[in-house]
């Protein structure tokens, strides 16, 4: 199904036990935000499940970063069940 929208898929990366996003995750979200500067109606699709010792899924951690940057939650679609890149695709 085509939505006619541009979608940025943000691959998951580690979240610390206290919920702090790792450097790779911050860089990936930053790159998606830069893409959003070019496409005003960009939809963000953060991916990544929850792993032992993580308080939230990788996708949820990225959603928080996106919202802190001013992205409306209506423009964020979570994929929080995958455990690896193959499952993301």
Secondary structure, DSSP 8 states (H G I E B T S, - for coil): ---S--EEEE----B-TTS-B-HHHHHHHHHHHHHHHH-TT-EEEEB----TT-SS-HHHHHHHHHHHTT--GGGB--B---SSHHHH-
